[in-house]
Structure formats: C-alpha cells, structure tokens
Amino acid sequence: MVVTGRAALLALLATGAVAISGQIGATVAYVAVGLVVLLIVLDLVAATSPRKLLLSREGDTSLRLGDSTSVSVLVTNPTRRRLKGSVRDAWPPSSHASPKARPLRVAAGERRRVTTTLTPTRRGDAHSAGVTVRSIGPLGLAGRQRTLQAPWTVRTLPPFHSRRHLPGKLSRLRELEGQHTAMVRGQGSEFDSLRDYVPGDDVRSIDWRATARNDGVVVRTWRPERDRRILIVLDTGRTSAGRVGDTPRLDHAMDAALLLSALAGKAGDRVDFMAYDRAVRAQVKASGKGSQVHRVVEAMAPLEAELVESDPAGMVSAILAQGRSRKLVVLLTDLDATALEEGLLPRLPVLSSHHLLLVAGIKDPKVEEMAAERGSADALYRAASAERTLSERHRISTELRRMGAEVVDAGPERIAPALADAYINLKAQGRL
C-alpha cells in the first residue's frame, strides 16, 4: 500500500480539525478523520492490482563499454480497470539506468512500452533487478505497489580501443607477406602454382597429370604454410587487478589480446584463447580460419581479476593440454619478478621446448614518473623505490629472453600495438 501527497494533505486537515475540536465538537472532528480514512481505503480498493499485469521484454542484449543501449518493458493490462500510476525498471547502479521512474497509464486490455536507457561503466553481465509498478486509485489518495520480475541480461563487452591500430598493422602485414612470398616461393608445404620445369628443379615436384596435358614438363611451386596456431593466455590472477591509470591491468591486457586476435585472424592463423589463474576461467578454441574476435570478446566480457596467486604449474599444464603441435603462446601477465621467478621461470624450459613463448607485460607510467622525482627527501625515497622496481622488471625481462622467450613490456597506451609489432616481427623472421 502507498499513500500520496494528496492523502497526506487531507490527513493534515483532519488533524487540524481534531486540534480545534473543542470549538467545533469532537464528533465532527472524528467524522472528518474517519471520512479521510474511508476515502483512502476506497481508493486503495479501486486501484488496479499490479500483480495482474503481464510484463515482457525487448531490447539489446549486448553493447561495448562506453556506449549506451535501450531496454524496454512491455506492460499489458488484462483487467477491466484503467491503470494509472508509475513504473520503475531497476538495474544495478553501475548500469546507470535512466530515467529512474516513468508515469504509466494503461487502459483496460491495452499495452504500453516503457523504455530505459543503460550506460554501463563496468564490463560483464547486468541483470535486471525487477520492475516496480505503482497503481494509484481514481481519487489519487492511495494505491498499490508491487515489484514484478521481468528477467533480462545485458552483457557489456570490452571496448576494443586498439581497433584503430588494425588498418596500419594489416597494411604492414600484407607488405611483409608479399615480400616473403617473393623470396621463398618454391619452398614450403602449401601449393602455390604450376610452371615449366627448368634444370635444377627437384624431380619430386613434377606434376605428372599436368605434364600429361601439356607439351612440356610441369612442376609445382610451393609457399610456406600460413596456417599457424596462436594461443593467447590471459592471466586473471591477483596482479591483474592492479590499476594502471584509471583502468585495471586486466582490461589493458584484454585490449591488446583483441588487437592480436584480429590481426592474426586476418593473416589466416588460427587463434585460441584462454583465461587462467588457478583454473581455466574462459576458453575459446578456433573453429577454423578467420577472425575469432567476436567469440573472444564474448568470453572476455564477464571476466574479473581473482584475488588469488596464479598457479603457474597449472597454467603450463593447461597450455600443454591444448596439443603438442608447435604454436605461438602469448602470455599476458605482470612482469613481477617475485611471481615469475618462483612460478614461470622454473617451468619455462618445458614450455619453450614445445612452443614459442611471447610474454607481454603492462608497465605503469607512474613508476617512471616517480623515478624522475627530485627536490625533497620524500621524492628521493619514492624515486629510489621506483628505480628498484624498474631494475627488477628489466632483470626479469632479460632472464626471460635468455631462456628463449620473447618479451614485450610497454605502457597501457603502447602495449596493444607493441604486441602486434612483435607478432609481425616473428613472421618476418620466419619463426612463425
């Protein structure tokens, strides 16, 4: 039950009558108060029952972080009474739903649409919390209120800011592939074309069927196989929860992984994805050649950093379980010296003996700013601490390279293009 301001005003008048009842008589005052109560009860009974309404949903089910979307509730009134009141479609605070409430009038047997705009500020799934309908009686004194369930989920996807780098990286990749094909045609395992035999050609490359259809001997030419496998591993452990600027390190890593996925997919490589800390949190296996970005984005959306130490032994086992065929393993993690020395480094020989490993870390520009501070004792202490952090980071990067891994260490604005460049360089060197 709800009462309106109009009922409160009537009650105030009745109270005033009681206060001066000594002059007008107690019976008249009590009659006035009783009349107000009676009107409120009658208005409450006359109000349409919200529980009899039928609700359904329409709208988008996904959007990118930073965008807005609309979700509608369709309110159907199957009763014989006209519904007058308001409706509120409740969502989690991070969804920033607007407006908070809308007036609602639905005639008997009709349906009305109520639209809410969502502008999420966090990744992941947002579930509707319920639709609260308030039905006011014809006198506007009182009414009924009930929260009805109309389930709906909107998934907020990573924003993929690094998409702007994709055209430039693709152009460089096409240029590289053209040069590579010109230099190595005649070798490899993927069929390229037919041409006339010249002295010195390997007789095993003769295409006897094509030779039978021509006057001369015809040989096959080959090009290097372009179908390579890439496994992107996202560390979702404790260190990924640290904020670099205003954004968690995990989100920066996701952005870099998406650019690499898009680039590798355009290059014809098969891209797998896995998120891991102490268990596999998300996984995408390539179903064929072509871009897997949309599947990777969907898998990333609900991921959150787990406040536990990652299990490097389990991570290596999960990677090796993906198959023994050689692939490029891209590990996006924090280059924390303590964690890597105790975890990844002892297991690196096992991993690098089967796969090519590329470790990517996101450095905090604030640390470099602190290292340059001077002017006071506190600033010098901060600078010394920052210098030690940078020195440890450089040392662990050097150790990873010495053990055969490639390393990319860049700030949040540079990590995505730097990782893409490292991938292109590996292709240019013929290592991928």
C-alpha positions as CSV (number, residue, x, y, z in Angstrom):
1,M,0.0,0.0,0.0
2,V,1.2,3.5,-0.8
3,V,-0.4,6.9,0.0
4,T,0.1,10.1,-2.0
5,G,0.7,13.7,-1.0
6,R,-3.0,14.4,-1.6
7,A,-3.9,11.9,1.2
8,A,-1.3,13.5,3.5
9,L,-2.9,16.9,2.9
10,L,-6.3,15.6,3.8
11,A,-4.9,13.9,6.9
12,L,-3.3,17.2,7.9
13,L,-6.6,19.0,7.6
14,A,-8.3,16.3,9.6
15,T,-5.6,16.6,12.3
16,G,-6.2,20.3,12.4
17,A,-9.9,19.7,12.9
18,V,-9.1,17.4,15.9
19,A,-6.8,20.1,17.3
20,I,-9.7,22.6,17.4
21,S,-12.3,20.0,18.3
22,G,-13.0,22.0,21.5
23,Q,-14.7,24.6,19.4
24,I,-16.5,22.5,16.7
25,G,-17.2,19.4,18.7
26,A,-15.3,16.1,19.0
27,T,-17.9,14.2,17.0
28,V,-17.4,16.4,13.9
29,A,-13.6,16.0,14.1
30,Y,-13.8,12.3,14.4
31,V,-16.2,12.1,11.5
32,A,-13.7,14.2,9.4
33,V,-10.8,11.8,10.3
34,G,-13.0,8.8,9.6
35,L,-14.0,10.2,6.2
36,V,-10.4,10.6,5.2
37,V,-9.6,7.0,6.2
38,L,-12.6,5.8,4.4
39,L,-11.7,7.6,1.2
40,I,-8.1,6.2,1.3
41,V,-9.4,2.7,1.8
42,L,-12.0,3.1,-1.1
43,D,-9.3,4.5,-3.3
44,L,-7.0,1.6,-2.5
45,V,-9.6,-0.9,-3.3
46,A,-10.4,0.8,-6.6
47,A,-6.8,0.8,-7.7
48,T,-5.8,-1.8,-10.3
49,S,-3.8,-4.7,-8.9
50,P,-0.2,-4.6,-10.2
51,R,0.1,-8.4,-9.7
52,K,-2.4,-8.9,-12.5
53,L,-0.2,-7.1,-15.1
54,L,1.7,-9.0,-17.7
55,L,5.3,-8.0,-18.4
56,S,7.6,-8.8,-21.3
57,R,10.9,-7.5,-22.5
58,E,12.5,-6.1,-25.7
59,G,15.9,-4.6,-26.4
60,D,19.6,-5.2,-26.9
61,T,21.4,-7.9,-25.1
62,S,25.0,-6.6,-25.5
63,L,26.9,-3.4,-26.0
64,R,30.5,-2.2,-25.8
65,L,31.8,-0.4,-22.7
66,G,31.3,3.3,-23.1
67,D,28.2,3.0,-25.3
68,S,24.5,3.3,-24.4
69,T,21.6,1.0,-25.2
70,S,17.9,0.8,-24.6
71,V,15.8,-1.9,-23.0
72,S,12.0,-1.9,-23.0
73,V,9.4,-3.3,-20.7
74,L,6.0,-4.1,-22.3
75,V,3.3,-3.6,-19.7
76,T,0.0,-5.4,-20.6
77,N,-3.2,-4.6,-18.6
78,P,-5.6,-7.6,-18.9
79,T,-8.0,-6.3,-16.3
80,R,-11.2,-4.3,-16.8
81,R,-9.8,-1.3,-14.9
82,R,-7.6,1.5,-16.2
83,L,-4.2,1.6,-14.6
84,K,-2.8,4.9,-13.5
85,G,0.5,5.2,-11.7
86,S,4.2,4.9,-12.4
87,V,6.8,2.2,-13.2
88,R,10.5,1.9,-12.3
89,D,12.8,-0.6,-14.1
90,A,15.6,-1.3,-11.7
91,W,19.1,-2.2,-12.7
92,P,22.5,-2.3,-10.8
93,P,24.0,1.1,-10.0
94,S,26.9,0.5,-12.5
95,S,24.4,0.3,-15.4
96,H,23.3,4.0,-14.8
97,A,19.7,3.4,-15.8
98,S,17.7,6.5,-16.8
99,P,15.1,7.7,-16.1
100,K,14.6,6.3,-12.6
101,A,10.8,6.2,-13.0
102,R,8.2,7.0,-15.6
103,P,4.5,7.8,-15.3
104,L,2.3,4.9,-16.6
105,R,-1.3,4.9,-17.9
106,V,-2.6,1.7,-19.4
107,A,-6.3,1.4,-20.4
108,A,-8.1,-1.9,-19.9
109,G,-6.9,-4.6,-22.4
110,E,-4.1,-2.3,-23.8
111,R,-0.3,-2.5,-23.7
112,R,2.3,0.2,-23.1
113,R,6.1,0.3,-23.7
114,V,8.4,1.7,-21.1
115,T,12.0,2.3,-22.3
116,T,15.1,2.6,-20.1
117,T,18.5,3.8,-21.3
118,L,21.6,2.0,-19.9
119,T,25.1,3.4,-19.9
120,P,27.2,0.8,-18.1
121,T,30.6,1.7,-16.6
122,R,31.7,-1.8,-15.9
123,R,32.2,-4.9,-18.1
124,G,30.2,-8.0,-17.5
125,D,26.6,-9.1,-17.2
126,A,24.0,-6.8,-15.8
127,H,20.8,-8.4,-14.7
128,S,17.5,-6.5,-14.2
129,A,16.6,-6.2,-10.5
130,G,12.8,-6.1,-11.1
131,V,10.1,-3.8,-12.3
132,T,8.3,-1.9,-9.6
133,V,4.7,-0.9,-10.6
134,R,2.8,1.6,-8.5
135,S,-1.0,1.8,-9.2
136,I,-2.9,4.8,-7.9
137,G,-6.7,4.9,-7.3
138,P,-9.0,7.2,-9.1
139,L,-9.1,9.7,-6.3
140,G,-5.3,9.9,-6.2
141,L,-5.1,9.3,-2.5
142,A,-3.7,5.8,-2.2
143,G,-2.6,2.9,-4.3
144,R,-0.9,-0.5,-4.5
145,Q,2.7,-1.2,-5.3
146,R,4.4,-4.4,-6.3
147,T,7.8,-5.5,-7.7
148,L,7.4,-7.9,-10.6
149,Q,10.1,-10.0,-12.3
150,A,10.9,-9.5,-15.9
151,P,14.3,-11.1,-16.3
152,W,16.7,-9.6,-18.8
153,T,20.5,-9.6,-19.1
154,V,22.7,-7.1,-20.9
155,R,26.3,-8.0,-21.4
156,T,28.9,-5.2,-21.6
157,L,31.8,-6.1,-23.8
158,P,35.3,-4.8,-23.7
159,P,35.6,-1.5,-25.7
160,F,38.5,-2.6,-28.0
161,H,40.1,0.9,-28.2
162,S,43.1,-0.5,-30.0
163,R,41.0,-1.3,-33.1
164,R,42.2,2.0,-34.6
165,H,45.7,0.4,-34.9
166,L,44.4,-2.5,-37.0
167,P,44.4,-1.0,-40.5
168,G,48.1,0.1,-40.2
169,K,49.2,-3.3,-38.8
170,L,47.3,-5.1,-41.6
171,S,49.0,-2.9,-44.2
172,R,52.4,-3.8,-42.8
173,L,51.5,-7.5,-42.6
174,R,50.3,-7.6,-46.3
175,E,53.5,-5.9,-47.4
176,L,55.5,-8.4,-45.4
177,E,53.6,-11.3,-46.9
178,G,54.2,-10.1,-50.4
179,Q,57.9,-9.8,-49.8
180,H,58.1,-13.1,-48.1
181,T,56.2,-14.9,-50.9
182,A,58.6,-13.4,-53.5
183,M,61.7,-14.5,-51.6
184,V,60.7,-18.1,-50.7
185,R,58.4,-19.3,-53.5
186,G,59.3,-22.8,-54.4
187,Q,59.8,-23.9,-50.8
188,G,57.3,-24.8,-48.1
189,S,54.3,-27.1,-47.9
190,E,51.4,-25.2,-49.3
191,F,50.6,-25.4,-53.0
192,D,51.1,-22.1,-54.9
193,S,51.1,-22.6,-58.7
194,L,52.4,-24.6,-61.7
195,R,55.3,-23.6,-64.0
196,D,57.5,-25.2,-66.6
197,Y,60.4,-27.4,-65.5
198,V,63.9,-25.9,-65.5
199,P,67.1,-27.7,-65.0
200,G,67.9,-27.9,-61.3
201,D,64.2,-28.4,-60.1
202,D,63.5,-31.2,-57.7
203,V,62.1,-34.0,-59.8
204,R,59.7,-34.8,-56.9
205,S,57.9,-31.6,-57.6
206,I,56.9,-32.7,-61.1
207,D,53.1,-32.7,-61.6
208,W,52.7,-35.8,-63.9
209,R,49.0,-35.1,-64.5
210,A,49.6,-31.6,-65.6
211,T,52.6,-32.8,-67.6
212,A,50.4,-35.3,-69.5
213,R,48.1,-32.4,-70.5
214,N,51.0,-30.2,-71.8
215,D,53.8,-30.4,-74.3
216,G,56.5,-29.9,-71.7
217,V,57.3,-31.0,-68.1
218,V,55.4,-29.0,-65.4
219,V,56.4,-28.7,-61.8
220,R,54.5,-27.5,-58.7
221,T,55.7,-24.5,-56.7
222,W,55.1,-24.2,-53.0
223,R,54.9,-21.5,-50.5
224,P,55.3,-21.7,-46.7
225,E,52.3,-22.8,-44.9
226,R,50.4,-19.8,-43.5
227,D,48.1,-21.7,-41.2
228,R,49.8,-21.2,-37.8
229,R,48.3,-21.6,-34.4
230,I,48.4,-18.9,-31.7
231,L,47.3,-19.4,-28.1
232,I,46.6,-16.2,-26.2
233,V,46.7,-16.8,-22.4
234,L,45.3,-14.1,-20.1
235,D,46.5,-14.2,-16.5
236,T,43.5,-13.3,-14.3
237,G,45.3,-13.7,-11.0
238,R,45.9,-11.1,-8.3
239,T,48.4,-9.0,-10.2
240,S,45.9,-8.3,-13.0
241,A,43.6,-6.5,-10.5
242,G,46.2,-3.7,-10.1
243,R,45.1,-0.4,-11.7
244,V,47.3,1.3,-14.3
245,G,46.0,4.8,-14.6
246,D,42.2,4.6,-14.1
247,T,41.9,1.1,-15.6
248,P,42.7,-2.4,-14.2
249,R,45.7,-4.1,-15.8
250,L,43.4,-6.9,-16.9
251,D,41.4,-4.5,-19.2
252,H,44.6,-3.2,-20.8
253,A,45.6,-6.8,-21.4
254,M,42.2,-7.6,-23.0
255,D,42.6,-4.8,-25.4
256,A,46.0,-6.0,-26.5
257,A,44.7,-9.5,-26.9
258,L,41.8,-8.4,-29.1
259,L,44.1,-6.5,-31.5
260,L,46.4,-9.5,-31.8
261,S,43.4,-11.8,-32.3
262,A,42.0,-9.6,-35.1
263,L,45.4,-9.3,-36.8
264,A,46.3,-13.0,-36.6
265,G,42.8,-13.9,-37.9
266,K,43.2,-11.6,-40.9
267,A,46.6,-13.3,-41.5
268,G,44.9,-16.7,-41.7
269,D,46.3,-18.0,-38.4
270,R,44.1,-20.0,-36.0
271,V,43.7,-18.2,-32.7
272,D,42.8,-19.9,-29.4
273,F,42.2,-18.0,-26.2
274,M,42.4,-19.0,-22.6
275,A,42.0,-17.1,-19.3
276,Y,43.6,-18.7,-16.3
277,D,44.6,-18.1,-12.7
278,R,44.2,-21.2,-10.6
279,A,41.7,-22.7,-13.1
280,V,40.5,-22.1,-16.6
281,R,38.1,-19.1,-16.4
282,A,37.3,-18.8,-20.1
283,Q,38.3,-20.6,-23.2
284,V,37.8,-20.2,-27.0
285,K,39.1,-22.8,-29.5
286,A,39.4,-21.8,-33.1
287,S,36.7,-23.5,-35.2
288,G,38.6,-22.7,-38.4
289,K,40.5,-20.0,-40.2
290,G,39.2,-16.4,-39.9
291,S,38.6,-13.9,-37.2
292,Q,37.6,-15.2,-33.7
293,V,37.4,-11.7,-32.3
294,H,33.6,-11.8,-31.6
295,R,33.9,-15.1,-29.7
296,V,36.9,-13.8,-27.7
297,V,35.1,-10.6,-26.8
298,E,32.1,-12.6,-25.6
299,A,34.4,-14.8,-23.5
300,M,36.3,-11.8,-22.0
301,A,33.2,-9.8,-21.0
302,P,32.3,-11.5,-17.7
303,L,36.0,-12.0,-16.6
304,E,37.2,-10.3,-13.4
305,A,40.5,-10.5,-11.7
306,E,40.6,-13.1,-9.0
307,L,42.4,-12.1,-5.8
308,V,44.5,-15.2,-5.6
309,E,48.0,-16.0,-6.7
310,S,48.1,-17.6,-10.2
311,D,49.2,-21.2,-10.4
312,P,52.0,-21.4,-12.9
313,A,52.2,-25.1,-12.9
314,G,48.6,-25.5,-13.6
315,M,48.8,-22.8,-16.3
316,V,51.7,-24.6,-18.1
317,S,49.8,-27.9,-17.9
318,A,46.7,-26.3,-19.3
319,I,48.7,-24.8,-22.2
320,L,50.4,-28.2,-23.0
321,A,47.0,-29.9,-22.9
322,Q,46.0,-27.8,-25.9
323,G,48.1,-30.0,-28.1
324,R,51.7,-30.8,-28.8
325,S,51.8,-29.2,-32.2
326,R,54.1,-26.2,-32.1
327,K,52.4,-22.8,-31.7
328,L,53.0,-19.3,-30.5
329,V,51.9,-18.9,-26.9
330,V,51.2,-15.3,-25.9
331,L,51.1,-14.9,-22.2
332,L,49.7,-11.5,-20.9
333,T,50.7,-11.2,-17.3
334,D,52.5,-8.8,-15.0
335,L,56.3,-8.8,-15.1
336,D,56.6,-9.1,-11.4
337,A,60.0,-10.5,-10.6
338,T,59.0,-12.4,-7.5
339,A,56.0,-14.1,-9.0
340,L,57.8,-15.1,-12.2
341,E,61.0,-16.3,-10.5
342,E,59.0,-18.6,-8.2
343,G,56.4,-19.6,-10.8
344,L,57.0,-19.4,-14.5
345,L,60.8,-19.4,-14.9
346,P,61.4,-22.9,-13.4
347,R,58.8,-24.3,-15.9
348,L,59.8,-22.2,-18.9
349,P,62.2,-24.9,-20.4
350,V,59.3,-27.4,-20.5
351,L,57.0,-24.8,-22.2
352,S,59.6,-23.4,-24.6
353,S,60.7,-26.9,-25.7
354,H,57.2,-27.4,-27.3
355,H,56.1,-23.9,-28.2
356,L,57.4,-20.4,-29.0
357,L,56.6,-18.2,-26.0
358,L,55.9,-14.5,-26.0
359,V,55.4,-12.8,-22.6
360,A,53.7,-9.4,-22.6
361,G,53.5,-7.1,-19.5
362,I,52.0,-3.7,-18.9
363,K,54.2,-1.2,-17.2
364,D,52.9,1.6,-15.1
365,P,53.9,5.1,-16.4
366,K,53.5,6.4,-12.8
367,V,56.5,4.4,-11.7
368,E,58.7,6.0,-14.4
369,E,57.4,9.4,-13.2
370,M,58.3,8.6,-9.7
371,A,61.8,7.5,-10.7
372,A,62.4,11.0,-12.1
373,E,61.3,12.9,-9.0
374,R,63.7,15.0,-7.1
375,G,63.5,18.0,-4.8
376,S,62.7,16.6,-1.4
377,A,63.6,13.7,0.9
378,D,60.2,12.0,0.2
379,A,60.6,12.4,-3.5
380,L,64.1,10.8,-3.4
381,Y,62.7,7.8,-1.4
382,R,59.9,7.4,-4.0
383,A,62.5,7.7,-6.8
384,A,64.7,5.0,-5.2
385,S,61.8,2.7,-4.8
386,A,60.7,3.2,-8.4
387,E,64.2,2.7,-9.7
388,R,64.4,-0.6,-7.9
389,T,61.1,-1.7,-9.3
390,L,62.2,-0.8,-12.9
391,S,65.5,-2.5,-12.3
392,E,63.8,-5.7,-11.2
393,R,61.4,-5.5,-14.2
394,H,64.4,-5.2,-16.6
395,R,66.2,-8.0,-14.9
396,I,63.3,-10.4,-15.2
397,S,62.8,-9.4,-18.9
398,T,66.4,-10.2,-19.6
399,E,66.2,-13.5,-17.9
400,L,63.1,-14.5,-19.9
401,R,64.9,-13.6,-23.2
402,R,67.9,-15.6,-22.1
403,M,65.7,-18.6,-21.7
404,G,64.3,-18.3,-25.2
405,A,61.1,-16.3,-24.6
406,E,60.2,-13.1,-26.4
407,V,59.2,-10.2,-24.2
408,V,57.1,-7.1,-24.8
409,D,57.0,-4.6,-22.0
410,A,55.1,-1.4,-22.7
411,G,52.7,1.1,-21.1
412,P,48.9,0.9,-21.4
413,E,48.7,3.1,-24.5
414,R,51.5,1.2,-26.3
415,I,51.0,-2.4,-25.2
416,A,48.5,-3.4,-27.9
417,P,50.4,-2.0,-31.0
418,A,53.7,-3.2,-29.4
419,L,52.3,-6.8,-29.1
420,A,51.1,-6.6,-32.7
421,D,54.5,-5.5,-33.9
422,A,56.2,-8.4,-32.1
423,Y,53.8,-10.8,-33.8
424,I,54.6,-9.2,-37.2
425,N,58.4,-9.3,-36.5
426,L,58.2,-13.0,-35.7
427,K,56.5,-13.6,-39.0
428,A,59.2,-11.5,-40.8
429,Q,61.9,-13.6,-39.1
430,G,60.3,-16.8,-40.3
431,R,59.8,-18.0,-36.7
432,L,56.1,-18.2,-37.0
